[in-house]
Amino acid sequence: MSYLTGYLRAQTNNLAGDIHVLNAKIRELRALRAEDAQEILDLNFTLDQLRAHHASEQALRISMMEELDRIHGADKNPFRKQAYKDADAMRIPSGDRKGEVVTKADHIYVSKFAEMFKKFAPKYQNTPNWKKFLHEQISY
């Protein structure tokens, strides 16, 4: 066997070993991809559940406010009253009612939103405060 033949045979053996290592890595990555795909499906399912819960809670809130309006009258509904003595203490920061006076119902909503943002803040370090987190398209 010549030097060249020996060299080529060694290279072939090395490449064959590399192929086995690469195939093992491909199998490992396929398994990880399958796990990630399942996690994405689970997260999408959870997100859809949360969207359904949110829509249901919103419908319930609207229905309850309408019932309170019917019982007390729209002008005497305790949750439609101004939340702060000074009307300019806080205004609605965004959405369809941007700039309007905050009602007691709004105060409850915004307070809880700000509280929940504290839990999310470490995940969204590019968002400096809850007002930025409250997307302009959200209307409450």
C-alpha positions in Angstrom: 0.0 0.0 0.0 1.4 3.4 -1.0 1.6 6.4 1.2 -1.1 8.1 -0.7 -3.5 5.1 -0.4 -2.8 4.9 3.4 -3.4 8.6 3.7 -6.7 8.5 1.8 -7.9 5.4 3.8 -7.1 7.3 7.1 -9.1 10.3 5.8 -12.0 8.1 4.8 -12.0 6.5 8.3 -11.9 10.0 9.9 -14.8 11.2 7.7 -16.8 8.1 8.5 -16.3 8.8 12.2 -17.3 12.4 11.7 -20.4 11.4 9.8 -21.5 9.2 12.8 -20.9 12.0 15.2 -22.8 14.4 13.0 -25.7 12.0 12.6 -25.9 11.6 16.3 -26.0 15.4 16.7 -28.7 15.6 14.1 -30.8 13.0 16.0 -30.3 15.0 19.2 -31.3 18.3 17.6 -34.4 16.6 16.0 -35.4 15.5 19.5 -34.9 19.0 20.9 -36.9 20.5 18.0 -39.7 18.1 18.7 -39.7 19.1 22.3 -39.7 22.8 21.3 -42.5 22.3 18.9 -44.6 20.6 21.6 -43.8 23.5 24.0 -44.9 26.0 21.3 -48.2 24.1 20.9 -48.7 24.1 24.6 -48.0 27.8 24.9 -50.3 28.6 22.0 -53.0 26.5 23.7 -52.5 28.4 27.0 -52.5 31.8 25.2 -55.8 30.9 23.5 -57.2 29.9 26.9 -56.1 33.2 28.4 -57.6 35.1 25.4 -60.9 33.3 26.0 -60.8 34.0 29.7 -60.0 37.6 29.0 -62.9 38.0 26.6 -65.2 36.2 29.1 -64.1 38.4 32.0 -64.6 41.5 29.8 -68.1 40.5 28.8 -68.9 39.8 32.5 -67.5 43.2 33.5 -69.6 45.0 30.9 -72.7 43.1 31.9 -72.2 43.8 35.6 -71.6 47.5 34.8 -74.8 47.6 32.8 -76.7 45.9 35.7 -75.3 48.5 38.1 -76.4 51.3 35.8 -79.9 49.8 35.7 -80.1 49.4 39.5 -78.4 52.8 40.5 -78.8 54.8 37.3 -75.8 55.5 35.1 -75.0 58.8 36.9 -75.0 57.1 40.3 -73.2 53.9 39.5 -70.4 53.8 42.2 -67.9 52.4 39.7 -68.5 55.2 37.2 -67.8 57.9 39.7 -64.5 59.8 39.5 -61.7 57.9 41.3 -59.8 60.9 42.6 -60.9 64.2 44.1 -58.7 66.0 41.5 -59.9 65.1 38.0 -56.4 65.8 36.7 -54.7 63.6 39.2 -54.7 60.8 36.5 -56.2 60.5 33.1 -56.7 57.4 31.0 -53.2 56.8 29.5 -54.2 55.1 26.2 -56.9 53.4 24.2 -60.3 54.7 23.0 -60.8 56.7 26.2 -57.4 58.3 26.3 -57.4 61.5 28.3 -60.7 60.9 30.1 -61.1 61.2 33.8 -60.3 57.9 35.7 -63.3 56.2 37.3 -63.2 53.9 40.2 -63.6 50.9 37.8 -60.6 52.3 35.8 -58.6 52.8 39.0 -59.1 49.1 40.0 -58.1 48.0 36.5 -55.0 50.2 36.2 -53.9 49.4 39.7 -54.0 45.7 39.0 -52.3 46.1 35.6 -49.5 48.1 37.2 -49.2 45.4 39.9 -49.0 42.6 37.3 -46.5 44.6 35.3 -44.1 44.3 38.3 -44.1 40.5 37.8 -43.4 40.9 34.0 -40.9 43.7 34.2 -37.8 41.5 34.4 -38.8 39.8 31.2 -39.4 43.0 29.3 -36.4 45.2 30.2 -36.9 47.4 27.1 -40.3 48.5 28.5 -39.6 51.0 31.3 -43.0 51.1 32.9 -46.5 49.8 33.0 -47.9 52.6 30.8 -45.6 51.6 28.0 -46.6 47.9 28.6 -50.2 48.9 28.2 -50.4 48.8 24.4 -52.2 51.7 22.7 -54.6 49.3 21.0 -55.9 48.0 24.3 -59.1 49.8 25.3 -60.4 49.4 28.8 
